[in-house]
């Protein structure tokens, strides 16, 4: 029996998930297919009326990671996260997971967050995954830059981070914030392929000794990462997170342990061309 999977989001021009999963399915000789479902808000709402039942598994991306949480049967397991990027379609309903957290853990496995000043851009589903990861560390200071300060305050309460500093984008001097941070994390679509808005960084400043992690994986070298590398920072691409997240998704979809090296090989030989 052929199994069907899909990624849901809007827009999806930037998504390389279908090409990656199709490549892996072919490599592992799996009877499966993977689709791209670009749904606006109305389409996303209507999808849960029964259309999802065609699929064995679904991946959720921008802007629906928090919205999809409402449709899963295991919400208590994902508190205080309240955001999902992977769904299994079962007879008893939809079971949700957040494999972004696993991807972040693997991508940042060599970075020490204890006693560090962290600057986080964004307060959406990806930011929530990062905060879930961050809670495993002890002493750190955090500042979040968000377009929506009220949403950001709610997020801080949700994660027990009431002492977090909050700045409103774009009404801030981002360069100055970077200068005073040890670790900078972009959990927004700024810099993503097909996304119109970009980070406004107009002058160089030394970032020597700092770590900059951009969750955007397409392009692999974002404007932020190029700027950071040019100014002396250690940079980590979102591609590593994307591939490790896919590894975890495949484990959930098929109960398979897929070697990370194979995922990387498929991506660079057939996807990133």
PASEBA-1860 file (N, C-alpha, C; in nm, 3 decimals):
! residues 273
1> XXXXXXXX> 0.084/-0.119/0.000/0.000/0.000/0.000/0.088/0.125/0.000 ~ 0.055/0.218/-0.088/0.132/0.342/-0.097/0.088/0.438/0.013 ~ 0.186/0.500/0.079/0.158/0.595/0.186/0.182/0.737/0.136 ~ 0.099/0.829/0.183/0.108/0.967/0.137/0.140/1.060/0.254 ~ 0.229/1.156/0.223/0.273/1.256/0.320/0.270/1.392/0.252 ~ 0.273/1.498/0.332/0.271/1.633/0.273/0.322/1.734/0.373 ~ 0.365/1.849/0.321/0.398/1.964/0.402/0.289/2.068/0.380 ~ 0.245/2.132/0.488/0.141/2.235/0.482/0.198/2.368/0.528
9> XXXXXXXX> 0.174/2.471/0.449/0.220/2.605/0.488/0.173/2.707/0.386 ~ 0.216/2.831/0.407/0.183/2.938/0.313/0.275/3.058/0.339 ~ 0.361/3.095/0.243/0.381/3.032/0.112/0.470/2.909/0.124 ~ 0.487/2.838/0.012/0.573/2.719/0.014/0.675/2.717/-0.100 ~ 0.694/2.830/-0.165/0.792/2.834/-0.274/0.932/2.799/-0.224 ~ 0.959/2.831/-0.096/1.092/2.810/-0.040/1.115/2.666/0.006 ~ 1.008/2.587/0.019/1.020/2.456/0.083/1.089/2.353/-0.006 ~ 1.188/2.288/0.051/1.257/2.180/-0.018/1.219/2.044/0.040
17> XXXXXXXX> 1.118/2.044/0.127/1.076/1.918/0.189/1.032/1.813/0.087 ~ 0.945/1.847/-0.011/0.903/1.744/-0.106/1.020/1.678/-0.179 ~ 1.115/1.758/-0.224/1.230/1.702/-0.297/1.316/1.614/-0.206 ~ 1.336/1.656/-0.083/1.417/1.577/0.010/1.350/1.444/0.041 ~ 1.222/1.448/0.079/1.155/1.324/0.118/1.137/1.230/-0.001 ~ 1.106/1.284/-0.117/1.095/1.197/-0.236/1.228/1.131/-0.266 ~ 1.336/1.206/-0.250/1.469/1.149/-0.271/1.501/1.038/-0.173 ~ 1.463/1.057/-0.047/1.486/0.955/0.055/1.397/0.833/0.030
25> XXXXXXXX> 1.271/0.857/-0.006/1.181/0.745/-0.037/1.239/0.659/-0.149 ~ 1.291/0.726/-0.251/1.350/0.654/-0.365/1.474/0.577/-0.322 ~ 1.559/0.642/-0.243/1.684/0.580/-0.197/1.657/0.457/-0.112 ~ 1.554/0.463/-0.029/1.522/0.353/0.063/1.417/0.257/0.007 ~ 1.375/0.284/-0.120/1.276/0.200/-0.187/1.146/0.187/-0.106 ~ 1.097/0.302/-0.059/0.973/0.306/0.016/0.856/0.340/-0.077 ~ 0.746/0.269/-0.060/0.626/0.295/-0.141/0.553/0.414/-0.079 ~ 0.600/0.534/-0.111/0.545/0.654/-0.048/0.562/0.773/-0.141
33> XXXXXXXX> 0.479/0.874/-0.118/0.489/0.997/-0.195/0.472/1.115/-0.099 ~ 0.522/1.231/-0.142/0.522/1.350/-0.056/0.478/1.470/-0.138 ~ 0.379/1.543/-0.087/0.320/1.654/-0.161/0.341/1.787/-0.090 ~ 0.317/1.892/-0.164/0.323/2.028/-0.111/0.181/2.084/-0.111 ~ 0.130/2.120/0.007/-0.005/2.175/0.018/0.004/2.321/0.064 ~ -0.001/2.410/-0.031/0.006/2.554/-0.001/-0.136/2.603/0.026 ~ -0.170/2.623/0.153/-0.306/2.655/0.192/-0.314/2.792/0.257 ~ -0.410/2.874/0.210/-0.435/2.999/0.279/-0.514/2.968/0.407
41> XXXXXXXX> -0.552/3.071/0.483/-0.618/3.048/0.612/-0.747/2.969/0.596 ~ -0.825/3.001/0.494/-0.952/2.930/0.471/-0.925/2.784/0.434 ~ -0.828/2.764/0.347/-0.793/2.629/0.305/-0.740/2.545/0.420 ~ -0.660/2.609/0.507/-0.605/2.539/0.623/-0.718/2.496/0.717 ~ -0.813/2.584/0.741/-0.925/2.553/0.828/-1.010/2.440/0.771 ~ -1.038/2.445/0.641/-1.122/2.343/0.576/-1.054/2.207/0.570 ~ -0.921/2.206/0.564/-0.844/2.082/0.548/-0.875/1.981/0.657 ~ -0.903/2.030/0.780/-0.922/1.940/0.894/-1.063/1.881/0.900
49> XXXXXXXX> -1.145/1.913/0.801/-1.280/1.855/0.796/-1.282/1.713/0.740 ~ -1.164/1.663/0.701/-1.158/1.526/0.650/-1.053/1.503/0.544 ~ -1.007/1.609/0.478/-0.909/1.594/0.371/-0.778/1.534/0.421 ~ -0.746/1.556/0.547/-0.620/1.507/0.603/-0.614/1.354/0.610 ~ -0.731/1.288/0.606/-0.736/1.143/0.626/-0.668/1.065/0.515 ~ -0.640/1.129/0.404/-0.568/1.065/0.293/-0.423/1.034/0.332 ~ -0.370/1.109/0.428/-0.227/1.107/0.456/-0.192/1.022/0.576 ~ -0.070/0.968/0.574/-0.016/0.897/0.691/0.052/0.995/0.785
57> XXXXXXXX> 0.115/1.097/0.726/0.184/1.195/0.809/0.190/1.330/0.741 ~ 0.202/1.435/0.823/0.204/1.572/0.772/0.312/1.652/0.842 ~ 0.376/1.738/0.767/0.467/1.836/0.826/0.402/1.973/0.818 ~ 0.419/2.052/0.921/0.358/2.185/0.929/0.468/2.289/0.934 ~ 0.457/2.390/0.850/0.555/2.497/0.852/0.484/2.633/0.859 ~ 0.563/2.740/0.841/0.511/2.877/0.850/0.383/2.892/0.768 ~ 0.277/2.952/0.821/0.263/3.015/0.953/0.174/2.936/1.048 ~ 0.168/2.802/1.032/0.062/2.724/1.097/0.107/2.634/1.212
65> XXXXXXXX> 0.230/2.646/1.260/0.277/2.554/1.365/0.197/2.567/1.494 ~ 0.159/2.689/1.530/0.080/2.708/1.652/-0.066/2.672/1.627 ~ -0.118/2.705/1.509/-0.258/2.678/1.477/-0.287/2.527/1.474 ~ -0.191/2.448/1.423/-0.212/2.304/1.411/-0.222/2.235/1.547 ~ -0.171/2.299/1.651/-0.176/2.242/1.786/-0.321/2.214/1.828 ~ -0.414/2.295/1.781/-0.556/2.280/1.820/-0.617/2.149/1.773 ~ -0.556/2.083/1.673/-0.619/1.966/1.611/-0.561/1.833/1.661 ~ -0.463/1.837/1.750/-0.399/1.712/1.792/-0.465/1.657/1.919
73> XXXXXXXX> -0.452/1.526/1.939/-0.515/1.458/2.052/-0.425/1.450/2.175 ~ -0.298/1.483/2.161/-0.202/1.468/2.271/-0.146/1.602/2.315 ~ -0.232/1.700/2.331/-0.187/1.835/2.364/-0.107/1.842/2.493 ~ -0.146/1.766/2.594/-0.079/1.773/2.724/0.068/1.737/2.714 ~ 0.102/1.650/2.617/0.242/1.608/2.600/0.329/1.721/2.546 ~ 0.266/1.823/2.489/0.342/1.929/2.423/0.330/2.063/2.496 ~ 0.301/2.058/2.625/0.298/2.181/2.705/0.435/2.202/2.769 ~ 0.483/2.326/2.778/0.415/2.450/2.740/0.437/2.491/2.595
81> XXXXXXXX> 0.491/2.402/2.512/0.531/2.438/2.375/0.415/2.489/2.289 ~ 0.306/2.413/2.281/0.186/2.454/2.207/0.212/2.485/2.059 ~ 0.304/2.412/1.999/0.331/2.427/1.856/0.379/2.293/1.802 ~ 0.334/2.257/1.682/0.373/2.128/1.623/0.420/2.149/1.479 ~ 0.510/2.062/1.437/0.552/2.065/1.297/0.544/1.929/1.232 ~ 0.496/1.829/1.307/0.485/1.693/1.254/0.359/1.629/1.311 ~ 0.277/1.570/1.224/0.154/1.504/1.265/0.149/1.363/1.210 ~ 0.105/1.270/1.293/0.074/1.135/1.249/-0.077/1.118/1.245
89> XXXXXXXX> -0.126/1.066/1.135/-0.270/1.044/1.121/-0.300/0.902/1.169 ~ -0.372/0.892/1.281/-0.406/0.763/1.340/-0.557/0.744/1.344 ~ -0.601/0.622/1.371/-0.744/0.594/1.376/-0.813/0.676/1.485 ~ -0.739/0.702/1.593/-0.797/0.777/1.705/-0.784/0.928/1.688 ~ -0.726/0.971/1.576/-0.711/1.114/1.551/-0.569/1.151/1.514 ~ -0.535/1.275/1.533/-0.404/1.327/1.495/-0.313/1.335/1.617 ~ -0.194/1.280/1.603/-0.096/1.288/1.711/0.014/1.385/1.667 ~ 0.044/1.481/1.754/0.138/1.586/1.717/0.274/1.571/1.782
97> XXXXXXXX> 0.376/1.623/1.712/0.513/1.622/1.761/0.578/1.753/1.721 ~ 0.687/1.787/1.791/0.766/1.901/1.748/0.910/1.855/1.728 ~ 0.941/1.819/1.606/1.076/1.771/1.574/1.173/1.887/1.550 ~ 1.120/2.010/1.549/1.209/2.127/1.545/1.301/2.126/1.667 ~ 1.248/2.087/1.782/1.328/2.087/1.906/1.447/1.993/1.890 ~ 1.422/1.875/1.836/1.531/1.779/1.810/1.632/1.838/1.712 ~ 1.583/1.900/1.606/1.672/1.960/1.507/1.760/2.069/1.568 ~ 1.701/2.149/1.656/1.776/2.255/1.723/1.880/2.195/1.817
105> XXXXXXXX> 1.840/2.094/1.892/1.933/2.029/1.984/2.057/1.977/1.910 ~ 2.035/1.914/1.796/2.147/1.857/1.720/2.232/1.966/1.655 ~ 2.166/2.069/1.601/2.240/2.176/1.534/2.326/2.255/1.632 ~ 2.279/2.268/1.757/2.347/2.351/1.857/2.415/2.267/1.965 ~ 2.441/2.141/1.935/2.494/2.049/2.037/2.630/2.093/2.092 ~ 2.708/2.170/2.017/2.841/2.212/2.064/2.843/2.354/2.120 ~ 2.726/2.415/2.134/2.718/2.553/2.184/2.678/2.552/2.331 ~ 2.754/2.624/2.414/2.725/2.632/2.557/2.641/2.757/2.584
113> XXXXXXXX> 2.521/2.739/2.637/2.430/2.850/2.663/2.434/2.900/2.808 ~ 2.500/2.827/2.894/2.503/2.865/3.035/2.576/2.998/3.055 ~ 2.511/3.087/3.131/2.566/3.220/3.164/2.590/3.307/3.041 ~ 2.519/3.280/2.933/2.534/3.356/2.810/2.417/3.453/2.791 ~ 2.446/3.560/2.715/2.342/3.656/2.676/2.291/3.615/2.539 ~ 2.161/3.586/2.533/2.102/3.532/2.411/2.004/3.633/2.352 ~ 2.017/3.655/2.223/1.926/3.743/2.149/1.846/3.657/2.053 ~ 1.714/3.655/2.072/1.625/3.573/1.990/1.535/3.662/1.907
121> XXXXXXXX> 1.534/3.639/1.776/1.444/3.711/1.686/1.324/3.624/1.659 ~ 1.205/3.672/1.697/1.082/3.601/1.666/1.012/3.550/1.790 ~ 0.879/3.533/1.777/0.798/3.481/1.887/0.693/3.383/1.837 ~ 0.718/3.324/1.719/0.624/3.227/1.661/0.659/3.084/1.698 ~ 0.615/2.989/1.616/0.634/2.848/1.644/0.779/2.806/1.653 ~ 0.865/2.859/1.564/1.007/2.823/1.567/1.073/2.876/1.694 ~ 1.034/2.998/1.735/1.088/3.056/1.858/1.047/2.972/1.979 ~ 0.925/2.920/1.978/0.877/2.838/2.088/0.957/2.708/2.097
129> XXXXXXXX> 0.993/2.652/1.982/1.077/2.532/1.982/1.215/2.564/2.042 ~ 1.269/2.680/2.006/1.400/2.719/2.061/1.391/2.738/2.212 ~ 1.286/2.801/2.261/1.271/2.823/2.404/1.256/2.691/2.480 ~ 1.190/2.593/2.418/1.179/2.460/2.478/1.318/2.400/2.495 ~ 1.400/2.413/2.394/1.539/2.365/2.401/1.617/2.443/2.507 ~ 1.599/2.573/2.511/1.677/2.660/2.599/1.651/2.632/2.747 ~ 1.529/2.588/2.778/1.492/2.565/2.918/1.576/2.455/2.984 ~ 1.644/2.374/2.904/1.726/2.267/2.961/1.857/2.320/3.018
137> XXXXXXXX> 1.888/2.446/2.991/2.010/2.507/3.042/1.979/2.584/3.170 ~ 2.086/2.615/3.243/2.069/2.684/3.369/2.065/2.834/3.353 ~ 2.165/2.899/3.401/2.168/3.045/3.407/2.198/3.105/3.270 ~ 2.108/3.189/3.221/2.130/3.264/3.096/2.042/3.388/3.102 ~ 2.076/3.486/3.019/1.988/3.603/3.005/1.937/3.607/2.862 ~ 1.814/3.652/2.846/1.747/3.643/2.716/1.681/3.775/2.681 ~ 1.695/3.813/2.554/1.619/3.925/2.499/1.552/3.876/2.372 ~ 1.424/3.907/2.359/1.348/3.866/2.240/1.307/3.990/2.161
145> XXXXXXXX> 1.330/3.983/2.031/1.287/4.089/1.939/1.167/4.036/1.861 ~ 1.056/4.109/1.868/0.932/4.063/1.805/0.854/4.181/1.750 ~ 0.775/4.157/1.648/0.685/4.260/1.596/0.569/4.285/1.691 ~ 0.535/4.183/1.767/0.416/4.188/1.852/0.458/4.173/1.997 ~ 0.469/4.283/2.069/0.517/4.279/2.208/0.418/4.206/2.299 ~ 0.289/4.220/2.273/0.190/4.152/2.356/0.201/4.001/2.340 ~ 0.216/3.955/2.216/0.234/3.812/2.191/0.361/3.763/2.259 ~ 0.464/3.844/2.253/0.592/3.808/2.313/0.580/3.798/2.465
153> XXXXXXXX> 0.507/3.888/2.526/0.486/3.881/2.672/0.412/3.753/2.709 ~ 0.311/3.719/2.630/0.237/3.594/2.657/0.329/3.472/2.644 ~ 0.417/3.478/2.546/0.512/3.369/2.525/0.605/3.354/2.644 ~ 0.653/3.465/2.696/0.741/3.462/2.813/0.670/3.405/2.935 ~ 0.544/3.441/2.955/0.465/3.385/3.065/0.445/3.235/3.046 ~ 0.421/3.197/2.922/0.398/3.056/2.888/0.516/2.969/2.926 ~ 0.638/3.025/2.909/0.760/2.948/2.936/0.825/2.983/3.071 ~ 0.757/3.064/3.151/0.813/3.101/3.281/0.937/3.187/3.270
161> XXXXXXXX> 0.939/3.274/3.170/1.056/3.360/3.145/1.017/3.507/3.162 ~ 0.956/3.537/3.275/0.903/3.671/3.298/1.010/3.780/3.301 ~ 1.136/3.743/3.328/1.244/3.842/3.337/1.306/3.873/3.201 ~ 1.252/3.817/3.097/1.307/3.838/2.962/1.286/3.982/2.915 ~ 1.391/4.041/2.857/1.380/4.173/2.795/1.311/4.158/2.660 ~ 1.223/4.253/2.626/1.149/4.247/2.500/1.172/4.376/2.422 ~ 1.208/4.362/2.295/1.223/4.477/2.206/1.133/4.459/2.085 ~ 1.081/4.569/2.033/0.988/4.563/1.921/1.061/4.589/1.790
169> XXXXXXXX> 1.046/4.496/1.697/1.103/4.511/1.563/1.002/4.582/1.474 ~ 1.044/4.678/1.392/1.182/4.720/1.362/1.227/4.842/1.441 ~ 1.160/4.873/1.551/1.192/4.995/1.626/1.310/4.975/1.721 ~ 1.415/4.910/1.672/1.531/4.885/1.757/1.658/4.900/1.673 ~ 1.770/4.918/1.742/1.900/4.918/1.676/1.954/4.775/1.687 ~ 1.929/4.698/1.583/1.962/4.555/1.586/2.113/4.532/1.601 ~ 2.192/4.619/1.540/2.337/4.603/1.549/2.384/4.617/1.694 ~ 2.328/4.713/1.765/2.365/4.731/1.905/2.324/4.611/1.989
177> XXXXXXXX> 2.207/4.555/1.961/2.164/4.437/2.033/2.259/4.320/2.008 ~ 2.304/4.304/1.884/2.397/4.196/1.852/2.530/4.217/1.923 ~ 2.574/4.341/1.933/2.702/4.370/1.998/2.704/4.324/2.143 ~ 2.590/4.330/2.209/2.583/4.299/2.351/2.539/4.155/2.379 ~ 2.517/4.077/2.274/2.475/3.937/2.290/2.593/3.843/2.266 ~ 2.586/3.724/2.325/2.685/3.619/2.299/2.637/3.525/2.190 ~ 2.505/3.500/2.188/2.445/3.407/2.093/2.323/3.474/2.030 ~ 2.318/3.476/1.897/2.208/3.539/1.823/2.135/3.430/1.744
185> XXXXXXXX> 2.003/3.425/1.760/1.923/3.321/1.694/1.811/3.387/1.614 ~ 1.803/3.356/1.486/1.692/3.404/1.404/1.588/3.294/1.389 ~ 1.470/3.316/1.450/1.359/3.220/1.440/1.243/3.283/1.364 ~ 1.276/3.369/1.267/1.175/3.434/1.181/1.203/3.395/1.036 ~ 1.111/3.426/0.944/1.138/3.399/0.802/1.221/3.508/0.734 ~ 1.269/3.607/0.810/1.351/3.713/0.751/1.475/3.652/0.686 ~ 1.494/3.681/0.558/1.608/3.626/0.485/1.574/3.500/0.407 ~ 1.455/3.447/0.425/1.414/3.325/0.356/1.386/3.351/0.208
193> XXXXXXXX> 1.417/3.254/0.125/1.388/3.263/-0.018/1.239/3.292/-0.039 ~ 1.210/3.392/-0.120/1.072/3.426/-0.152/1.005/3.516/-0.052 ~ 1.074/3.548/0.060/1.015/3.636/0.161/1.065/3.777/0.137 ~ 0.974/3.872/0.126/1.011/4.006/0.082/1.095/4.085/0.182 ~ 1.066/4.073/0.310/1.136/4.153/0.410/1.269/4.092/0.449 ~ 1.366/4.179/0.476/1.499/4.134/0.515/1.546/4.213/0.636 ~ 1.646/4.160/0.704/1.705/4.231/0.815/1.780/4.354/0.763 ~ 1.756/4.466/0.826/1.825/4.590/0.786/1.950/4.605/0.871
201> XXXXXXXX> 2.062/4.559/0.818/2.191/4.572/0.886/2.281/4.650/0.791 ~ 2.307/4.775/0.825/2.369/4.865/0.728/2.516/4.897/0.756 ~ 2.569/4.851/0.869/2.711/4.875/0.894/2.773/4.755/0.963 ~ 2.902/4.736/0.941/2.973/4.624/1.001/3.012/4.656/1.145 ~ 3.010/4.553/1.228/3.053/4.565/1.367/3.114/4.430/1.406 ~ 3.216/4.431/1.488/3.284/4.307/1.525/3.190/4.213/1.601 ~ 3.183/4.089/1.554/3.105/3.985/1.621/3.196/3.869/1.663 ~ 3.323/3.898/1.677/3.421/3.796/1.711/3.383/3.729/1.844
209> XXXXXXXX> 3.387/3.596/1.845/3.355/3.521/1.965/3.208/3.492/1.983 ~ 3.123/3.546/1.897/2.978/3.524/1.908/2.934/3.408/1.820 ~ 2.817/3.354/1.850/2.758/3.247/1.771/2.628/3.300/1.709 ~ 2.612/3.280/1.579/2.490/3.323/1.510/2.427/3.201/1.443 ~ 2.304/3.171/1.482/2.228/3.058/1.428/2.105/3.110/1.357 ~ 2.093/3.079/1.229/1.976/3.120/1.151/1.895/2.996/1.115 ~ 1.771/2.989/1.160/1.688/2.872/1.133/1.645/2.862/0.987 ~ 1.657/2.970/0.912/1.627/2.966/0.769/1.729/2.875/0.701
217> XXXXXXXX> 1.682/2.782/0.618/1.775/2.691/0.550/1.781/2.715/0.399 ~ 1.689/2.794/0.346/1.688/2.825/0.203/1.676/2.976/0.185 ~ 1.790/3.044/0.154/1.919/2.989/0.114/2.000/2.939/0.234 ~ 2.098/2.854/0.205/2.182/2.801/0.312/2.264/2.913/0.377 ~ 2.315/3.003/0.296/2.389/3.118/0.348/2.300/3.241/0.338 ~ 2.232/3.272/0.445/2.143/3.387/0.447/2.223/3.516/0.460 ~ 2.155/3.627/0.440/2.220/3.757/0.457/2.277/3.770/0.598 ~ 2.202/3.726/0.697/2.248/3.734/0.836/2.374/3.652/0.857
225> XXXXXXXX> 2.377/3.529/0.806/2.494/3.444/0.824/2.615/3.498/0.750 ~ 2.595/3.552/0.631/2.707/3.612/0.557/2.762/3.732/0.631 ~ 2.673/3.815/0.683/2.714/3.932/0.761/2.792/3.887/0.885 ~ 2.739/3.788/0.957/2.801/3.742/1.080/2.939/3.683/1.054 ~ 2.951/3.600/0.949/3.081/3.539/0.917/3.183/3.646/0.879 ~ 3.138/3.743/0.803/3.228/3.852/0.761/3.281/3.930/0.880 ~ 3.203/3.933/0.987/3.240/4.011/1.105/3.291/3.926/1.221 ~ 3.331/3.801/1.190/3.405/3.721/1.286/3.328/3.624/1.371
233> XXXXXXXX> 3.198/3.607/1.349/3.117/3.516/1.431/3.127/3.372/1.380 ~ 3.101/3.279/1.470/3.080/3.140/1.432/2.935/3.129/1.383 ~ 2.913/3.077/1.264/2.777/3.071/1.209/2.729/2.928/1.196 ~ 2.599/2.909/1.219/2.537/2.777/1.206/2.413/2.794/1.119 ~ 2.409/2.719/1.010/2.298/2.728/0.915/2.178/2.648/0.961 ~ 2.060/2.694/0.924/1.937/2.622/0.952/1.926/2.491/0.877 ~ 2.014/2.469/0.778/2.008/2.345/0.703/2.034/2.224/0.792 ~ 2.125/2.239/0.887/2.154/2.128/0.978/2.030/2.094/1.060
241> XXXXXXXX> 1.963/2.195/1.111/1.838/2.174/1.184/1.734/2.107/1.094 ~ 1.722/2.152/0.971/1.624/2.099/0.876/1.647/1.950/0.851 ~ 1.772/1.911/0.832/1.802/1.771/0.802/1.784/1.681/0.925 ~ 1.823/1.728/1.042/1.802/1.649/1.163/1.653/1.637/1.197 ~ 1.579/1.745/1.171/1.434/1.741/1.190/1.372/1.638/1.097 ~ 1.420/1.632/0.972/1.372/1.532/0.876/1.404/1.391/0.923 ~ 1.522/1.375/0.982/1.561/1.245/1.036/1.461/1.198/1.141 ~ 1.422/1.288/1.228/1.325/1.255/1.334/1.187/1.229/1.274
249> XXXXXXXX> 1.148/1.308/1.175/1.019/1.286/1.109/1.011/1.146/1.048 ~ 1.118/1.104/0.982/1.120/0.973/0.917/1.112/0.860/1.020 ~ 1.171/0.883/1.135/1.161/0.785/1.243/1.015/0.772/1.288 ~ 0.945/0.885/1.298/0.805/0.882/1.339/0.716/0.824/1.229 ~ 0.745/0.858/1.104/0.661/0.812/0.992/0.675/0.662/0.968 ~ 0.799/0.610/0.974/0.826/0.472/0.931/0.892/0.384/1.038 ~ 0.921/0.439/1.155/0.998/0.368/1.257/1.134/0.326/1.199 ~ 1.196/0.419/1.128/1.326/0.395/1.064/1.432/0.489/1.120
257> XXXXXXXX> 1.554/0.436/1.137/1.668/0.520/1.175/1.745/0.550/1.047 ~ 1.726/0.670/0.993/1.792/0.709/0.868/1.920/0.785/0.902 ~ 2.030/0.741/0.844/2.160/0.803/0.871/2.161/0.948/0.823 ~ 2.207/1.037/0.910/2.215/1.179/0.876/2.299/1.201/0.751 ~ 2.402/1.120/0.733/2.490/1.135/0.615/2.413/1.108/0.486 ~ 2.319/1.015/0.491/2.236/0.987/0.373/2.145/1.105/0.343 ~ 2.086/1.163/0.446/2.001/1.281/0.426/2.081/1.395/0.361 ~ 2.202/1.415/0.410/2.288/1.520/0.356/2.326/1.491/0.212
265> XXXXXXXX> 2.355/1.365/0.184/2.392/1.324/0.047/2.275/1.347/-0.049 ~ 2.156/1.305/-0.009/2.038/1.324/-0.095/2.011/1.472/-0.117 ~ 2.026/1.551/-0.011/1.999/1.695/-0.024/2.093/1.760/-0.124 ~ 2.222/1.734/-0.112/2.318/1.802/-0.198/2.331/1.743/-0.338 ~ 2.289/1.617/-0.353/2.300/1.555/-0.485/2.173/1.576/-0.569 ~ 2.059/1.588/-0.501/1.935/1.597/-0.579/1.845/1.713/-0.547 ~ 1.859/1.771/-0.427/1.769/1.877/-0.386/1.830/2.015/-0.409 ~ 1.951/2.034/-0.361/2.017/2.164/-0.371/2.095/2.170/-0.503
273> X> 2.022/2.192/-0.611/2.085/2.202/-0.744/2.029/2.321/-0.818
END
